[in-house]
Amino acid sequence: MKIEGLIWLRDIVDKLAVKHRVETNEVAEVFSGKPKFRFVEKGERKGEDVYMALGQTAGGRYLSVLFIYKKTKEALVLSARDMARKERGQYAKK
């Protein structure tokens, strides 16, 4: 999967900062590294499904990023948080 850009909604950016203490630059670092992608569910629009990216920031933080993969090859970020223990195991197996 190739991500050519990120789409941000103001409400999501605010939620990430307040609830999960994740900054937009950290999410960008996950996508610019070598994330492991996982299909989550079919999207409401054909060809725009929901995926999760598991990756690491430049500072060493492990994040799970939920996003919609748009037809334009952009990721519409829905949420981002620290990886759960199980996700860390999945990420380590890549």
Sequence and secondary structure as in RCSB ss.txt:
>XXXX:A:sequence
MKIEGLIWLRDIVDKLAVKHRVETNEVAEVFSGKPKFRFVEKGERKGEDVYMALGQTAGGRYLSVLFIYKKTKEA
LVLSARDMARKERGQYAKK
>XXXX:A:secstr
    EEE  HHHHHHIIIII   HHHHHHHHHS  EEEEEEEEEETTEEEEEEEEE TTS EEEEEEEE TTSEE
EEEEEEE  HHHHHHHHT 
